[in-house]
Amino acid sequence: GAGVSQTPSNKVTEKGKYVELRCDPISGHTALYWYRQSLGQGPEFLIYFQGTGAADDSGLPNDRFFAVRPEGSVSTLKIQRTERGDSAMYLCASSLKGQGNTEAFFGQGTRLTVV
Amino acid sequence: AQSVTQLGSHVSVSEGALVLLRCNYSSSVPPYLFWYVQYPNQGLQLLLKYTSAATLVKGINGFEAEFKKSETSFHLTKPSAHMSDAAEYFCAVSVGTGRRALTFGSGTRLQVQP
């Protein structure tokens, strides 16, 4: 596609429910990143994929959060037993090679609200 | 570990005035530095990046930033603000080895007054 696509754009869920957030990166980009942005803050790193594997998942806050990228393209961020504190904007980005000096292209994000 | 500090969560300038958004970084190895802009209801867009070539970096929309190692700074400037520059601006750092994700500052919201 022309850019990074994230669906849904908005998600409201009840506390304790399971949610999945989808990211469709730019075609050909091997690196994919998930970030979380709370109101008034900058994005915080969650996980980085190089191809199909999670090269760095050190930003995942706890074991309720999990992400996959089974075919090296689309990625899904999964959150189990959601809590109100999980409410935030979840951003996905992709880059051509995942090197530190290459540009990351961001999607418009999924705004998750846990009620 | 690397970090970024953006001084001033809100900056207000008059249209036509100089824009100066401050960013200081901390990194134990030579960093790569970025400025991103976020317009309302849009994703982050890269304005410019420093990757150890020229210390004065020119970006889109008339913005530029200068890498100053001695001051550990990467301030963003634009000579003349336009109403369309009103947005949230984020400074970010990454390092060439290890984690390749970006570490962002907390952002500066720029208001441009007519």
Interface residues (C-beta under 8 A of the other chain):
Chain A: G3 V4 A31 Y33 Y35 G40 Q41 G42 P43 E44 F45 Y48 A55 D56 S58 G59 L91 A93 G98 Q99 G100 N101 E103 A104 F105 F106 G107 Q108 G109
Chain B: V4 Q6 S9 Y32 Y36 N41 Q42 G43 L44 Q45 L46 K49 T51 S52 F90 A92 S94 V95 G96 T97 R99 R100 A101 L102 T103 F104 G105 S106 G107
